[in-house]
């Protein structure tokens, strides 16, 4: 599995995997491989969300500091 270039790309691949896993034509062995890929993608997407959350918190903290300085 290659690392997605973005959160959105990771989510798109997860949706594709979900559709493949729901297909009756997907074998058990293929489902296990897809599951492993999905687990890695979920980890990547979770980390991307955590990073974004920290960035937003930093921005909020800076804004709060600016507002307090102006008061």
N, C-alpha and C positions, 0 to 999 in steps of 0.2 A: 504494500500500500504506500502510495506517495502521500506526503503531507499536503493538505489543502493549502491553497494560496490565501484563503480568507475564511472567515466564519461562515459566510454565505455559501461558499463552495463546499465546505464541510457539511452543512445542513442539506444542501442539494444532494450530495452523495448519500447521506443518511436516508433521505426520502427514497432514493433509487434502490438502496439496499432493502428497505422495508418492503417496497413493491416486489422485489425479487424474492424475498423470503415468504411473502404471502402467495406467490405463484405455486400452483399445484405441480408445476413442472420442475421446480427446484428440488434437487435431491437433498437428502439429509446431510451428506458430506459437504455439499455446496453451502447449505444453510449454516453449518458450523464455521466454514471459512468466512462467510458473510457476517456472521455474528462477531467473529474476532475482529474483522475490519470495522464493524460498527462500534465495538467497544473502544477501539483506538480513536475513532472519529469523535465519539462522545467525550473522551478525555480531552482531545484537542479543543473541541467547542467549549467545554466547561472552562478550560484554562483561558481561552479567549474572552469569555464572559467575565471571568474573575479579573483579568487584566483591565478590561473596559470599566468594570465597576470601580476598581482602584483609581483609574484615571478620572472618573466622574467625581469620586470622593475628593481627590486632590483639587479639582476645579472648584467644587463646592466650598472646600476649606479656604481656598484663595479668595473666593468671592465673599465669604463670611468675614475674612480678615479685612478686606477692602471696605466693606460696609461698616465694620466696627471702627476703622480708622477715620472714616468720614463723619462718624457721630460725635 
